[in-house]
Amino acid sequence: MICAGRNRVTLRTAWLENLSRELSQEEGIPAVIRRRGALSNWTKLRSAPSSRLETELGYALQIAIGDYDHPLVRACLNRALEVSVAGETDPRWNTWWAATRTVEHGRFLSASDLANAWAKDASINAGHLLRASEEIIRGAREDRPAWTEMAQSEHIHGIQLLLLAGRLEEAKNALDVGKSFARVQRYYDWHMRILQLLTNADTDPNTRMLEFDEYFDQLRNPNFRSLPDESTGESVPGIALVRLRLALIRWIYIERQPVAGHWRHIIGQIGY
């Protein structure tokens, strides 16, 4: 089902090498989950648990890309769900975590919905993602003290959620926000081009595919590293879940397939 595209290079070998590193018993994911539980020190958390949830989901993803059926995939996904359940009604969203509640809660909702949909091999919840998008976009502009690559990437995160919810025109309008995206310029420009192609009914499907894959193949490479000080690089925070959201977008708009029942193939696009 995965479309290789014209002259597209597979990254399978690189992802298998990455899997070997991730599964190191001394320094990899197994060592991390042995040292601490998903809810370790939960009552002492002074910052919102969005990053913890994203990290746990990222562990499951890093393994699944190389070996979808590895038992640690379900173990790590279950850890992400533990954090999702614990954080859902935690009163600290209105106390300790209130300063950046809007953007952090949006990130938490986003990761929670993806974790739950993946665990059930089910569709994503458009309503949840719309709420998460609104919070992330507003919070990126209002909660963060400066318009850094973190805030800029969070804003684009919100745009990706609008795409996943099927709100193409809203995504296009929200992306054209009148702010500089200099810290993530290529990342921003690519989203703008993709939205123009997706909202133009006359665009050839192969053109969409080629434009999408040219940059997606760079971001899905396990050796991708942010290089904010180099003319050929940029900072893209949260790259693990960026890959997952873009894989979902590709599946929906390029492969034009339903999400439910196809998570194996959706994630397989990253490790192709």
Buried (B, 14 or more C-beta within 10 A) or exposed (E): EBBEBEEBEEBEEBBBEBBEEBBEEEEBBBEBBEEEEBBEEBEEBEEBBBBBBBBBBBBBBBBBBBBBEBEBBBBBBBBBBBBBEBBEEBEBBEEBBBEBBBBBBBBBBBBBBBBBBBBEEEEBBBEBBBBBBBBBBBBBBEBBEEBBBBBBBBBBBBBBBBBBBEBBEBBBEBBEBEEEBEBBEBBBEBBBBBBEBBEEEEEEEEEBBBBBBEBBBEBBBBEBEBEEEEEEEBBBBBBBBBBBBBBBBBBBBBBEBEBEEBBEBBBBBBBB
